[in-house]
Amino acid sequence: MTYKCLLYEVKDGVATLTLNRPERLNALGDTLREDLQDAVTRAAEDAEVRVLVVTGAGKGFCSGGDVKAMNERRESRAERPLMEKVAPGRDQTVLALRNAPKPVIAAVNGAAAGAGMNLALCCDIRLASTAAKFAQAFVRRGLHPDWGGTYFLPRVVGAAKACELIFTGEVIDAQEALRLGIVSAVYSPEELMPAALALARKIADGPPVAIRLAKRAIYHSLECDLRQALEFETYAQNICYETEDAAEGIRAFVEKRPPSFRGK
C-alpha cells in the first residue's frame, strides 16, 4: 500500500514512516494525518516490524497544523466537519502512537512546531538533528495546544517549564531540547537517520514481548501508585518468564553468547 503524503518502508524489523509534504514542511494537512494513523496501525499489526521510526522529508520534521489551509477555509467560510469538532482524527492518531505495542522513535530532522512538536512528544524516544527547532506555536495563532501537548510536555519538562513554553510559544533549539530532556541525543543532520536506525535495530534485536510489556508498564506507572505498578510488573514478568525468548536469554547467558530472540 502506498500513501499520498507519507513514505512507508520496512527493513531489518524497523518500519520507517516519513512525513512527506516537504513543500509545507510536512504540515498535518491533505491526507497526512490519515496516512500517518493508518501507517502506525499497519506497522503495529505487522509481525515483521519490531520498532517504528517517524521522521520528516525535506528540511522540516513537522510544522504542525496546515495554517494556510486553515486560513483558506476561514476565508471561504467553509464549515468544519462535525467529526473534527467532536472526535478529532488527530486524537486517534496520538492514541495509535502511544498505544502501539512497539517502540516508536522520532527522528526530528528540522522544525517541530505546534502539533509537530507534540507529535514528537507522543513518541517513546526522540532524537534530534542540530537543525531541529521546537516550539509550542499555538499561542502565536490564538489557538490552544492539541495533539496531546498539555499532557506530554509537563511530564517531560515539568509543569512550570511547560507553562512557559506553551504561554510564550518560544522557539528552542536542539541543544536546549536536549538540556530539558525533550530529546535523548543530538546529531549532525547527516548522522541523524543512521543513529535513529541503529538505535531502532538495537531495540529490534531485543525480546519483543518483554519490550512491549515494558512500554505498557512505563506509561501505566505514570498514572498509578507504587502498589499498582508493582502488580503490573509481576503480571508482565510472569508472562515473559514463560516465553521461548526468556529461555533463550537465560541459556545464552549461561553459554556466554549473544541471544537470538524470536518474539515467542
Beta strands, then each sheet from edge to edge (+ up, - down):
strand 1: 6-11
strand 2: 14-19
strand 3: 51-56
strand 4: 104-108
strand 5: 111-113
strand 6: 125-129
strand 7: 133-135
strand 8: 171-173
strand 9: 185-187
sheet 1: 1+ 2- 3- 4- 6- 9-
sheet 2: 5+ 7+ 8-
end
